[in-house]
Amino acid sequence: MARHSSIACERCESGPADLRALSDEALFEGILRGSEAHFNVLYDRYFRRVYAFVHARVRDHADAEELTQEAFIAVFRGIAGYSGRSTPLAWIYGIAKNTVNNHRRRVRAHIERVDAAGPEVLHSASAAWRSTPLDDFEMRQSLRRMDERLHSVTRWQAEVFWLRHVDDLSIDEIAQRLDRSNDAIRSSLYRVKRLLSDGERARASAEGA
């Protein structure tokens, strides 16, 4: 990845309008330095194109939304692995393709488990399953950690997360309820998911140390 002069870098940091004028390569450089502002511009620039790429492969709006956000999280985390041998957009598409393939493998594995279980197991599963005290404790702990992390975002961003993942509302429905744009809802979901995901990774790392 080509390096810009210090003067150019200072200009990159001067404001959102300037950032939107940057090339993809310059945005990648900013992201590599840990700039969330650079990433947000890249996200806004290519979300719809990557979403269309993903949707063409999964044919489901909700899955495509989730997988596109998952792909952009992988872009942010894996930016150091960009070699420059392809264009930034081609690299992003590669990550999106891998994200879709991983999703398909998870779905296929789930279907195989369901098929192997047999109809009699599925019929009795809801009646036979009971949570143990340990299950209840772990669920409460998980919800407590999630609630603590959501304190670091604005109230409406936390509400977006709960409306999407608890009430199962669509992006359009959330945007109408909160009187915000669809892009604002998508951006908020990305931020909260990355916050929660990074928190879980840090916790797992600490427990494994």
N, C-alpha and C positions, 0 to 999 in steps of 0.2 A: 504494500500500500504506500503510495507516494506521500512524502511529508511536505507540509506547507511551511512557509516561513512564520516566524513568531508574529509578524505584523498581520499576516492572513488569519492566524489563529485568534488574535485579539478581535479582528473584525467578525469572526465566526460567533464570538460570544456576545456581540453587542446588542442583539435583540432578535425576537422571533421572526421578523420580516427578513432580516439578513440570513437567518438560518434556513428559511424556506428557499432562499436563492442558491444555497450550496448544492454542489454535486453530491451524488450518492457516496462517492469515495470520501469526500470531506465529512459527510455525516458519519460515516463509519469510523473515521479518525476520532471524531468527538465522542462517539459511543465507546470507543476503545479507552478513552480517557475517563470514562465513567459519567459522561454528560447525559442526563436524562432528557434535557431539552433537545439535544440532537436526535435522540431516539424517538421522541414524540413526533418530531417532524417526519422522520422516516416512516413511522407507524401511520401517520395521517396520509402520507404520500402513497403508500402501497397497500393499505388495508383492503380496499375494495378489490384491487386486482388479485391479491393473494386469496381473498375470500372467494372470488369467482373461480379461481384455480382449484381451490379445495372443494367448493360446492359441486363442481363438475364431476368430482370423483366420489363424493359421498351422497349427493342428491338429497340432502336433508338440511334445512335452514339452520336449525338449532345446533346440530353437530358441526356444520361448517363454521358457525360463529365461534364455538368453543375451540375447535381445532385450529382456526386461524389465530386466535389469541394465544393458544399453546405454542404455535409455531413462532410467533413474535417473541414470546418469553425465551424460547430456545435461541433465537437470533441474538437477543441481548446478552444472554449468558455465554454464547459461543462465539462472540465477535472476534475474540483473539485467534480463533481458528481460521479466519478468513485469510486465504493466501494471496488473493489478487489475481489468480489464474483465470477467474471468470468474472463477469460483471457482478456488482453487489446484488442486483435483482435476481440474476440467475442463481446466485448462492442462496438467497432467501427462498426462491422456488424449490431449491433442493431440500432445504430444511422442511418446507411445507409438505413436500412429497414424502419425506421420511416420517413426518408426523401423521400423515394420512395412512401410510403403510403400517405404522405401529397401531393406529386405531383399528385398522382392519384385522390385524392379528389378534388384538384383544377381543374384538367382536366374534371372530371365528373361534377362538378358544372358549369363549362363553357359550356359544352355540353348541360346541362339542361337549362341554360339561353338562349342559341341559339335556342333550340327546342321550348322553351316557346315564344320566340320572333316571330316565324313564318316566312315563306319565304318572305312575302311581306315587312316585316321590314328589313330583310337582304338585299333585292334587292334595297331598297331606302336609306339604311344607309349611304353609301359613299356620295351620292348626298345631303342628308339632313343635315349631320353633318357639323357644322361650329364651329370653335374655338372662344371662347369669349376673350375679352381683358384680363380677369383674367387668363384664360387658358394659353394665350401667356406669360403673366408675370411670372406665376409659372413655366412654362417650361424654360424660360430664367434663372430664379433664380436657378433652379435645375441644368441646364447645367453649370452655373457659378460656383456653389459649387463643381461640379464634376471636372471642369477644375482646380480649386484651389487645390483640393486634389491630383490631378494627378501630380502637380508640385513637390510633395515630392518623386516621384519615378523617375527612369531613363527614358530618352526619349524613348528608345526601349520598355520598359515595358508599357508605356502609349500607344505607337503605337500598341502593342499587343492587348490591351483592345479595342481600336477603331476598329482595323481590325476584331476582333471577334464579337463585339456587334453592330457596326455600318455598316461595310461592310459585315458582316455575313460570313466571311471566316472560313473554318474548321481549326482545329489544324494543320493538315498536310500542308494546303495551307499557313498558317502563318509561319510555320517552314521553308518552302521552300523559301518564300519571304524574310525572315529576316536571312536566313542561320543559324538557330539555331535548337537545338534538340527539339523534341516534348515534352520531359520532361521539358526542360527549358521554353517552352511556357506555359505548364500547371502550372508550379510553379509560373511564372509571373502573370498569370491570377488569381491564388489563392491570391497572395499578394495584387493585386490591388483591387479585389473584397472585401477582408477583410478590406482594408483601407477605401473604399467607404462605406461599410456597417457599420463599426465602427463610421465613421463620421456622418452618418445619425442617428444612435442610440444616439450619444452624442448630436446632434442638437435637436432631439425629446425630450431627457431628459431635456435639458436646457430650452426648450420652455414650458415643463410641470411643471417646478419647480416654 
